[in-house]
Amino acid sequence: MKYLCLIHLDGKKLAALPEAEMSALNARHLELNESLVTSGHFIEAEALEAPETAAFLHVRNGKTSVVDGPFAETKEQLAGFYFIEARDLNEAIQVASRFPSAPMGTVEVRPCRDLVVDGVAHKASRISR
């Protein structure tokens, strides 16, 4: 089963990390990535730029509006994600607990779901040509 693990961190604390500490944290994430590839859990992972670089899109009544980030007034912002394969939620939580940045914030572990069309389940990642 696939799980999206969203890493939420305090952006101000993250930005205040000395360069050497940020470098060490990034190196630990890269080491973990290799370990997850070896164990078969790894699908994808990315670090995200600060929320100030984001655009938030709303479509209402056929009209699109875009607002610069950050939109939410909260200390913790989405800092990155892991897309993993795990046997069940418990295994996904065990994997997420190994994320080097987990002790610095919160990790949301969310199972992916199929899209159901006319009673038939389809993988959202399936590409038909």
DSSP file (Angstrom, degrees, kcal/mol; ACC not computed):
  #  RESIDUE AA STRUCTURE BP1 BP2  ACC     N-H-->O    O-->H-N    N-H-->O    O-->H-N    TCO  KAPPA ALPHA  PHI   PSI    X-CA   Y-CA   Z-CA
    1    1 A M              0   0    0      0, 0.0    85,-2.9     0, 0.0     2,-0.3   0.000 360.0 360.0 360.0 147.7    0.0    0.0    0.0
    2    2 A K  E     -A   85   0A   0     83,-0.2   110,-2.6   110,-0.1     2,-0.4  -0.735 360.0-172.0 -98.7 143.7    1.2    3.5   -0.7
    3    3 A Y  E     -AB  84 111A   0     81,-2.6    81,-2.7    -2,-0.3     2,-0.6  -0.992  17.4-144.9-134.0 139.5    1.5    6.3    1.9
    4    4 A L  E     -AB  83 110A   0    106,-2.9   106,-2.6    -2,-0.4     2,-0.6  -0.928  15.6-161.6-101.8 123.5    2.2   10.0    1.6
    5    5 A C  E     -AB  82 109A   0     77,-3.3    77,-2.2    -2,-0.6     2,-0.5  -0.923   4.9-161.2-109.7 112.0    4.2   11.2    4.6
    6    6 A L  E     -AB  81 108A   0    102,-2.7   102,-2.8    -2,-0.6     2,-0.6  -0.826   6.3-148.9 -99.0 124.6    4.1   15.0    4.9
    7    7 A I  E     -AB  80 107A   0     73,-2.8    72,-3.2    -2,-0.5    73,-1.1  -0.835  12.4-168.7 -98.0 117.0    6.8   16.6    7.0
    8    8 A H  E     +AB  78 106A   0     98,-3.4    98,-2.6    -2,-0.6     2,-0.3  -0.920  13.4 170.6-107.9 125.1    5.6   19.8    8.8
    9    9 A L  E     -A   77   0A   0     68,-2.5    68,-3.2    -2,-0.5     2,-0.8  -0.922  44.4 -98.6-131.8 156.5    8.3   22.0   10.4
   10   10 A D  E  >  -A   76   0A   0     94,-0.5     4,-2.5    -2,-0.3    66,-0.2  -0.672  34.5-153.5 -72.4 110.8    8.5   25.4   12.0
   11   11 A G  H  > S+     0   0    0     64,-1.3     4,-2.6    -2,-0.8    -1,-0.2   0.838  90.3  52.5 -60.0 -36.8    9.8   27.4    9.1
   12   12 A K  H  > S+     0   0    0     63,-0.3     4,-1.4     2,-0.2    -1,-0.2   0.910 111.4  46.0 -67.7 -41.4   11.5   30.0   11.3
   13   13 A K  H  > S+     0   0    0      2,-0.2     4,-0.5     1,-0.2    -2,-0.2   0.899 113.6  49.8 -66.7 -39.4   13.4   27.4   13.3
   14   14 A L  H >< S+     0   0    0     -4,-2.5     3,-1.1     1,-0.2    -2,-0.2   0.925 110.8  48.9 -64.0 -44.5   14.4   25.6   10.1
   15   15 A A  H 3< S+     0   0    0     -4,-2.6    -1,-0.2     1,-0.2    -2,-0.2   0.778 107.8  56.8 -65.4 -26.7   15.6   28.9    8.6
   16   16 A A  H 3< S+     0   0    0     -4,-1.4    -1,-0.2    -5,-0.2    -2,-0.2   0.551  78.7 115.5 -84.0  -7.7   17.6   29.7   11.7
   17   17 A L  S << S-     0   0    0     -3,-1.1     5,-0.0    -4,-0.5    -3,-0.0  -0.407  75.9-110.5 -62.7 133.6   19.6   26.4   11.6
   18   18 A P    >>  -     0   0    0      0, 0.0     4,-2.3     0, 0.0     3,-0.5  -0.308  29.9-109.8 -59.5 150.6   23.3   27.0   11.1
   19   19 A E  H 3> S+     0   0    0      1,-0.3     4,-2.4     2,-0.2     5,-0.2   0.851 118.0  53.5 -52.7 -40.7   24.5   26.0    7.7
   20   20 A A  H 3> S+     0   0    0      1,-0.2     4,-2.1     2,-0.2    -1,-0.3   0.890 109.7  47.5 -65.5 -39.3   26.5   23.1    9.1
   21   21 A E  H <> S+     0   0    0     -3,-0.5     4,-2.4     2,-0.2    -2,-0.2   0.899 112.5  49.0 -69.0 -39.9   23.4   21.7   11.0
   22   22 A M  H  X S+     0   0    0     -4,-2.3     4,-2.6     2,-0.2    -2,-0.2   0.902 111.1  50.6 -64.6 -40.8   21.2   22.0    7.9
   23   23 A S  H  X S+     0   0    0     -4,-2.4     4,-2.3    -5,-0.3    -2,-0.2   0.912 111.0  48.1 -62.6 -43.1   23.9   20.3    5.8
   24   24 A A  H  X S+     0   0    0     -4,-2.1     4,-2.1     2,-0.2    -2,-0.2   0.896 111.6  50.3 -65.8 -40.2   24.1   17.4    8.3
   25   25 A L  H  X S+     0   0    0     -4,-2.4     4,-2.0     2,-0.2    -2,-0.2   0.930 111.2  48.5 -62.4 -45.7   20.3   17.1    8.4
   26   26 A N  H  X S+     0   0    0     -4,-2.6     4,-2.2     1,-0.2    -2,-0.2   0.890 109.7  52.6 -61.8 -39.9   20.2   17.0    4.6
   27   27 A A  H  X S+     0   0    0     -4,-2.3     4,-2.2     1,-0.2    -1,-0.2   0.896 107.5  51.8 -63.8 -39.8   22.9   14.3    4.6
   28   28 A R  H  X S+     0   0    0     -4,-2.1     4,-2.4     2,-0.2    -1,-0.2   0.881 108.6  51.4 -64.9 -36.9   20.9   12.2    7.0
   29   29 A H  H  X S+     0   0    0     -4,-2.0     4,-2.6     2,-0.2    -2,-0.2   0.923 109.6  49.4 -64.5 -42.7   17.9   12.4    4.8
   30   30 A L  H  X S+     0   0    0     -4,-2.2     4,-1.8     2,-0.2    -2,-0.2   0.892 110.9  50.1 -63.8 -38.7   19.9   11.3    1.8
   31   31 A E  H  X S+     0   0    0     -4,-2.2     4,-1.9     2,-0.2    -1,-0.2   0.914 110.6  49.8 -63.9 -42.6   21.3    8.4    3.8
   32   32 A L  H  X S+     0   0    0     -4,-2.4     4,-2.8     1,-0.2     5,-0.2   0.912 105.6  57.4 -62.1 -41.9   17.8    7.4    4.8
   33   33 A N  H  X S+     0   0    0     -4,-2.6     4,-2.2     1,-0.2    -1,-0.2   0.924 106.9  48.3 -54.7 -45.9   16.7    7.6    1.2
   34   34 A E  H  X S+     0   0    0     -4,-1.8     4,-2.2     1,-0.2    -1,-0.2   0.900 111.4  50.3 -61.4 -41.3   19.3    5.0    0.2
   35   35 A S  H  X S+     0   0    0     -4,-1.9     4,-2.1     1,-0.2    -2,-0.2   0.898 110.4  49.4 -63.6 -41.4   18.2    2.8    3.1
   36   36 A L  H  X>S+     0   0    0     -4,-2.8     6,-1.7     2,-0.2     5,-1.7   0.838 108.7  53.0 -69.3 -33.1   14.5    3.0    2.0
   37   37 A V  H ><5S+     0   0    0     -4,-2.2     3,-0.7    -5,-0.2    -2,-0.2   0.943 110.5  48.0 -62.5 -47.2   15.5    2.2   -1.6
   38   38 A T  H 3<5S+     0   0    0     -4,-2.2    -2,-0.2     1,-0.2    -1,-0.2   0.877 113.0  47.4 -61.4 -39.7   17.3   -0.9   -0.3
   39   39 A S  H 3<5S-     0   0    0     -4,-2.1    -1,-0.2    -5,-0.1    -2,-0.2   0.586 113.2-116.8 -81.0  -9.7   14.3   -2.0    1.9
   40   40 A G  T <<5S+     0   0    0     -4,-0.8    -3,-0.2    -3,-0.7    -4,-0.1   0.551  88.0 107.2  87.6   7.3   11.8   -1.4   -0.9
   41   41 A H      < +     0   0    0     -5,-1.7    44,-2.5    -6,-0.2     2,-0.2   0.753  51.2  97.6 -87.0 -26.1    9.9    1.4    0.9
   42   42 A F  E     +C   84   0A   0     -6,-1.7    42,-0.2    42,-0.2     3,-0.1  -0.447  25.6 147.0 -76.4 130.2   11.1    4.3   -1.2
   43   43 A I  E    S-     0   0A   0     40,-1.7     2,-0.3     1,-0.4    41,-0.2   0.598  72.8 -28.0-116.5 -52.3    9.0    5.7   -4.1
   44   44 A E  E     -C   83   0A   0     39,-2.0    39,-3.7     2,-0.0    -1,-0.4  -0.979  51.9-174.4-161.9 154.2    9.8    9.4   -4.0
   45   45 A A  E     +C   82   0A   0     -2,-0.3     2,-0.3    37,-0.3    37,-0.2  -0.971   7.4 174.7-153.1 144.3   10.9   12.2   -1.6
   46   46 A E  E     -C   81   0A   0     35,-2.1    35,-2.5    -2,-0.3     2,-0.3  -0.993  25.2-136.1-149.5 143.8   11.4   15.9   -2.0
   47   47 A A  E     -C   80   0A   0     -2,-0.3     2,-0.3    33,-0.2    33,-0.3  -0.770  30.8-138.2 -90.8 146.9   12.2   18.9    0.2
   48   48 A L        -     0   0    0     31,-3.5    -2,-0.0    -2,-0.3     0, 0.0  -0.804  11.1-113.9-110.6 149.7   10.1   21.9   -0.5
   49   49 A E        -     0   0    0     -2,-0.3    -1,-0.1     1,-0.2     5,-0.0  -0.230  55.9 -71.0 -67.4 167.9   11.0   25.6   -0.7
   50   50 A A    >   -     0   0    0      1,-0.1     3,-2.2     2,-0.1     4,-0.2  -0.217  45.1-110.9 -61.2 151.4    9.6   27.9    1.9
   51   51 A P  G >  S+     0   0    0      0, 0.0     3,-1.9     0, 0.0    18,-0.3   0.768 113.4  72.2 -56.7 -26.5    5.9   28.7    1.8
   52   52 A E  G 3  S+     0   0    0      1,-0.3    17,-0.2    16,-0.1    -2,-0.1   0.709  94.3  54.7 -62.6 -18.7    6.7   32.3    0.8
   53   53 A T  G <  S+     0   0    0     -3,-2.2    -1,-0.3    15,-0.1     2,-0.1   0.484  94.4  96.8 -91.1  -3.8    7.6   30.9   -2.6
   54   54 A A    <   -     0   0    0     -3,-1.9    15,-2.4    -4,-0.2     2,-0.4  -0.397  60.6-146.9 -88.9 160.9    4.3   29.1   -3.1
   55   55 A A  E     -D   68   0B   0     13,-0.2     2,-0.6    -2,-0.1    13,-0.2  -0.991  12.1-147.2-121.6 135.7    1.1   30.1   -4.9
   56   56 A F  E     -D   67   0B   0     11,-3.5    11,-2.6    -2,-0.4     2,-0.4  -0.922  15.1-154.6-108.4 122.8   -2.2   29.0   -3.6
   57   57 A L  E     -D   66   0B   0     -2,-0.6     2,-0.4     9,-0.2     9,-0.2  -0.794  12.8-177.2-103.7 133.7   -4.8   28.3   -6.3
   58   58 A H  E     -D   65   0B   0      7,-2.7     7,-2.9    -2,-0.4     2,-0.5  -0.999   6.9-166.7-127.9 132.4   -8.6   28.5   -5.8
   59   59 A V  E     +D   64   0B   0     -2,-0.4     2,-0.4     5,-0.2     5,-0.2  -0.975  18.0 165.4-119.2 116.5  -11.1   27.7   -8.5
   60   60 A R  E >   -D   63   0B   0      3,-2.5     3,-2.3    -2,-0.5    -2,-0.1  -0.997  67.6 -10.9-134.2 129.7  -14.7   28.8   -7.7
   61   61 A N  T 3  S-     0   0    0     -2,-0.4    -1,-0.1     1,-0.3     3,-0.1   0.860 129.5 -53.9  51.0  39.5  -17.6   29.0  -10.2
   62   62 A G  T 3  S+     0   0    0      1,-0.2     2,-0.4    -3,-0.0    -1,-0.3   0.471 114.4 116.1  78.6   1.9  -15.2   28.5  -13.1
   63   63 A K  E <   -D   60   0B   0     -3,-2.3    -3,-2.5     2,-0.0     2,-0.5  -0.883  53.7-147.3-109.1 136.2  -12.9   31.3  -12.0
   64   64 A T  E     -D   59   0B   0     -2,-0.4     2,-0.4    -5,-0.2    -5,-0.2  -0.848  16.1-179.4-102.2 131.5   -9.3   30.8  -10.9
   65   65 A S  E     -D   58   0B   0     -7,-2.9    -7,-2.7    -2,-0.5     2,-0.4  -0.977  10.4-155.8-127.8 147.2   -7.6   33.0   -8.4
   66   66 A V  E     -D   57   0B   0     -2,-0.4     2,-0.4    -9,-0.2    -9,-0.2  -0.979   6.4-170.7-126.0 132.7   -4.1   32.8   -7.1
   67   67 A V  E     -D   56   0B   0    -11,-2.6   -11,-3.5    -2,-0.4     4,-0.1  -0.971  26.3-118.9-121.1 135.7   -2.8   34.0   -3.8
   68   68 A D  E     -D   55   0B   0     -2,-0.4   -13,-0.2   -13,-0.2   -15,-0.1  -0.388  52.8 -66.8 -67.8 151.9    0.9   34.2   -2.8
   69   69 A G  S    S+     0   0    0    -15,-2.4    -1,-0.1   -18,-0.3   -17,-0.1  -0.325  97.9  55.8 -84.1 171.1    2.0   32.1    0.2
   70   70 A P        +     0   0    0      0, 0.0    -2,-0.1     0, 0.0   -18,-0.1   0.564  54.2 165.2 -81.3 144.9    1.9   31.5    3.0
   71   71 A F        +     0   0    0     -4,-0.1     2,-0.3    -2,-0.1    -2,-0.1   0.872  57.0  68.2 -87.7 -43.6   -1.8   31.2    3.2
   72   72 A A  S    S-     0   0    0      1,-0.1     2,-1.2     2,-0.0     0, 0.0  -0.589  74.7-137.8 -84.5 139.2   -2.1   29.5    6.6
   73   73 A E        +     0   0    0     -2,-0.3     2,-0.3     2,-0.0     3,-0.1  -0.758  60.3 118.3 -93.1  88.9   -1.2   31.3    9.8
   74   74 A T        -     0   0    0     -2,-1.2    -2,-0.0     1,-0.1     0, 0.0  -0.988  67.1-129.0-150.7 152.6    0.6   28.5   11.6
   75   75 A K  S    S+     0   0    0     -2,-0.3   -64,-1.3   -65,-0.1     2,-0.4   0.938  94.0  65.5 -68.8 -46.5    4.1   27.9   12.9
   76   76 A E  E     -A   10   0A   0    -66,-0.2     2,-0.3   -65,-0.1   -66,-0.3  -0.654  66.9-178.6 -85.9 129.9    4.5   24.5   11.1
   77   77 A Q  E     -A    9   0A   0    -68,-3.2   -68,-2.5    -2,-0.4     2,-0.5  -0.855  41.2 -88.2-121.5 156.8    4.6   24.6    7.4
   78   78 A L  E     +A    8   0A   0     -2,-0.3   -70,-0.2   -70,-0.2     3,-0.1  -0.541  48.2 170.5 -66.8 117.4    4.9   21.8    4.8
   79   79 A A  E     -     0   0A   0    -72,-3.2   -31,-3.5    -2,-0.5     2,-0.3   0.647  55.9 -36.7-105.8 -21.8    8.6   21.3    4.4
   80   80 A G  E     -AC   7  47A   0    -73,-1.1   -73,-2.8   -33,-0.3    -1,-0.3  -0.981  52.8-129.6 176.9 178.9    8.8   18.1    2.4
   81   81 A F  E     -AC   6  46A   0    -35,-2.5   -35,-2.1    -2,-0.3     2,-0.4  -0.989   2.6-150.5-149.9 157.4    7.4   14.7    1.7
   82   82 A Y  E     -AC   5  45A   0    -77,-2.2   -77,-3.3    -2,-0.3     2,-0.6  -0.993   9.9-156.9-122.9 135.8    8.1   11.1    1.3
   83   83 A F  E     +AC   4  44A   0    -39,-3.7   -39,-2.0    -2,-0.4   -40,-1.7  -0.970  31.5 173.5-110.3 114.3    6.0    8.8   -0.9
   84   84 A I  E     -AC   3  42A   0    -81,-2.7   -81,-2.6    -2,-0.6     2,-0.5  -0.770  34.9-130.7-126.3 164.0    6.5    5.3    0.4
   85   85 A E  E     +A    2   0A   0    -44,-2.5     2,-0.3    -2,-0.3   -83,-0.2  -0.955  36.3 164.6-109.8 131.2    5.3    1.7    0.0
   86   86 A A        -     0   0    0    -85,-2.9     3,-0.1    -2,-0.5     4,-0.0  -0.987  46.5-122.0-147.4 155.6    4.5   -0.1    3.2
   87   87 A R  S    S-     0   0    0     -2,-0.3     2,-0.3     1,-0.1    -1,-0.1   0.882  90.2 -24.8 -62.6 -41.6    2.6   -3.3    4.2
   88   88 A D  S  > S-     0   0    0    -87,-0.1     4,-2.3    -3,-0.1     5,-0.2  -0.916  78.4 -77.5-160.6-179.9    0.1   -1.3    6.5
   89   89 A L  H  > S+     0   0    0     -2,-0.3     4,-2.6     1,-0.2     5,-0.2   0.875 124.4  56.4 -60.5 -38.7   -0.2    1.9    8.5
   90   90 A N  H  > S+     0   0    0      1,-0.2     4,-2.1     2,-0.2    -1,-0.2   0.922 109.3  45.3 -61.0 -43.7    1.9    0.5   11.3
   91   91 A E  H  > S+     0   0    0      2,-0.2     4,-2.3     1,-0.2    -1,-0.2   0.901 111.7  52.9 -66.7 -39.1    4.8   -0.2    9.0
   92   92 A A  H  X S+     0   0    0     -4,-2.3     4,-2.7     1,-0.2    -2,-0.2   0.899 109.1  49.6 -61.9 -40.1    4.4    3.3    7.4
   93   93 A I  H  X S+     0   0    0     -4,-2.6     4,-2.1     2,-0.2    -1,-0.2   0.900 109.0  52.4 -64.8 -40.9    4.5    4.9   10.8
   94   94 A Q  H  < S+     0   0    0     -4,-2.1     4,-0.4     2,-0.2    -2,-0.2   0.912 111.7  46.5 -60.5 -42.5    7.7    2.9   11.7
   95   95 A V  H >< S+     0   0    0     -4,-2.3     3,-1.7     1,-0.2     4,-0.2   0.944 112.1  50.2 -64.3 -47.7    9.3    4.1    8.5
   96   96 A A  H >< S+     0   0    0     -4,-2.7     3,-1.7     1,-0.3    -1,-0.2   0.810  99.6  65.0 -63.3 -30.1    8.2    7.8    9.1
   97   97 A S  T 3< S+     0   0    0     -4,-2.1    -1,-0.3     1,-0.3    -2,-0.2   0.687  96.3  59.7 -67.0 -15.2    9.6    7.7   12.6
   98   98 A R  T <  S+     0   0    0     -3,-1.7    -1,-0.3    -4,-0.4    -2,-0.2   0.508  73.6 119.3 -88.6  -6.1   13.1    7.3   11.0
   99   99 A F    X   -     0   0    0     -3,-1.7     3,-1.8    -4,-0.2   -70,-0.1  -0.433  66.7-136.1 -62.4 127.8   12.9   10.6    9.1
  100  100 A P  T 3  S+     0   0    0      0, 0.0    -1,-0.2     0, 0.0     4,-0.1   0.790 103.2  48.4 -58.0 -28.9   15.7   12.7   10.4
  101  101 A S  T >> S+     0   0    0      1,-0.2     3,-1.5     2,-0.1     4,-0.5   0.502  84.0  94.3 -90.8  -2.6   13.5   15.8   10.6
  102  102 A A  G X4 S+     0   0    0     -3,-1.8     3,-1.3     1,-0.3    -1,-0.2   0.883  80.8  55.2 -56.8 -41.5   10.7   14.0   12.5
  103  103 A P  G 34 S+     0   0    0      0, 0.0    -1,-0.3     0, 0.0    -2,-0.1   0.679 104.4  57.2 -66.7 -13.3   12.0   15.1   15.9
  104  104 A M  G <4 S-     0   0    0     -3,-1.5   -94,-0.5    -4,-0.1    -2,-0.2   0.590 124.8 -24.2 -91.5 -12.0   11.9   18.7   14.8
  105  105 A G  S << S-     0   0    0     -3,-1.3     2,-0.4    -4,-0.5   -96,-0.2  -0.518  87.5 -47.7-161.3-134.3    8.2   18.8   13.9
  106  106 A T  E     -B    8   0A   0    -98,-2.6   -98,-3.4    -2,-0.2     2,-0.5  -0.974  31.6-155.2-130.7 141.2    5.2   16.6   12.8
  107  107 A V  E     -B    7   0A   0     -2,-0.4     2,-0.6  -100,-0.2  -100,-0.2  -0.977   8.6-155.3-118.1 121.5    4.9   13.9   10.2
  108  108 A E  E     -B    6   0A   0   -102,-2.8  -102,-2.7    -2,-0.5     2,-0.6  -0.847   7.0-161.6 -93.4 123.9    1.5   13.2    8.8
  109  109 A V  E     +B    5   0A   0     -2,-0.6  -104,-0.2  -104,-0.2   -16,-0.1  -0.929  15.8 176.2-109.7 113.4    1.2    9.6    7.5
  110  110 A R  E     -B    4   0A   0   -106,-2.6  -106,-2.9    -2,-0.6     2,-0.1  -0.967  25.9-130.1-126.4 125.9   -1.7    9.3    5.1
  111  111 A P  E     -B    3   0A   0      0, 0.0  -108,-0.2     0, 0.0     2,-0.2  -0.426  25.4-124.5 -68.9 145.2   -2.7    6.2    3.1
  112  112 A C        -     0   0    0   -110,-2.6     2,-0.3    -2,-0.1  -110,-0.1  -0.549  26.8-151.5 -83.4 156.0   -3.4    6.7   -0.6
  113  113 A R        -     0   0    0     -2,-0.2    11,-0.4     0, 0.0     2,-0.2  -0.885  14.3-110.0-128.5 159.2   -6.8    5.7   -2.0
  114  114 A D        -     0   0    0     -2,-0.3     2,-0.5     9,-0.1     9,-0.2  -0.509  32.1-117.4 -79.6 155.1   -8.1    4.5   -5.3
  115  115 A L  E     -E  122   0C   0      7,-3.0     7,-2.3    -2,-0.2     2,-0.6  -0.854  27.6-146.6 -92.0 127.3  -10.4    6.7   -7.4
  116  116 A V  E     +E  121   0C   0     -2,-0.5     2,-0.5     5,-0.2     5,-0.2  -0.859  18.9 179.2-101.7 122.4  -13.8    5.0   -7.7
  117  117 A V  E >  S-E  120   0C   0      3,-2.6     3,-1.8    -2,-0.6    -2,-0.0  -0.983  74.3 -18.2-123.9 118.8  -15.7    5.7  -11.0
  118  118 A D  T 3  S-     0   0    0     -2,-0.5    -1,-0.1     1,-0.3     3,-0.1   0.880 129.4 -51.6  52.2  41.6  -19.0    4.0  -11.5
  119  119 A G  T 3  S+     0   0    0      1,-0.2     2,-0.5    -3,-0.0    -1,-0.3   0.478 115.5 114.3  79.6   2.7  -18.2    1.5   -8.7
  120  120 A V  E <   -E  117   0C   0     -3,-1.8    -3,-2.6     2,-0.0     2,-0.3  -0.928  62.4-133.1-111.8 127.7  -14.9    0.5  -10.2
  121  121 A A  E     -E  116   0C   0     -2,-0.5     2,-0.4    -5,-0.2    -5,-0.2  -0.585  25.0-175.4 -80.2 136.8  -11.6    1.3   -8.3
  122  122 A H  E     -E  115   0C   0     -7,-2.3    -7,-3.0    -2,-0.3     2,-0.4  -0.986  30.2-114.5-130.7 140.9   -8.8    2.8  -10.4
  123  123 A K    >   -     0   0    0     -2,-0.4     3,-1.4    -9,-0.2    -9,-0.1  -0.615  21.0-141.9 -70.7 129.3   -5.2    3.7   -9.3
  124  124 A A  T 3  S+     0   0    0    -11,-0.4    -1,-0.2    -2,-0.4   -10,-0.1   0.799 100.3  56.0 -63.7 -27.9   -4.9    7.5   -9.5
  125  125 A S  T 3  S+     0   0    0      2,-0.1    -1,-0.3    -3,-0.0     2,-0.2   0.524  80.0 114.6 -84.2  -5.3   -1.3    7.0  -10.8
  126  126 A R    <   -     0   0    0     -3,-1.4     2,-0.5     1,-0.0    -4,-0.0  -0.485  53.8-155.3 -69.6 130.6   -2.4    4.9  -13.7
  127  127 A I        -     0   0    0     -2,-0.2     2,-0.4     2,-0.0    -2,-0.1  -0.936   5.6-163.3-110.9 123.0   -1.8    6.5  -17.0
  128  128 A S              0   0    0     -2,-0.5    -2,-0.0     1,-0.1     0, 0.0  -0.875 360.0 360.0-105.1 135.7   -3.9    5.5  -20.0
  129  129 A R              0   0    0     -2,-0.4    -1,-0.1     0, 0.0    -2,-0.0   0.353 360.0 360.0-128.9 360.0   -2.8    6.3  -23.6
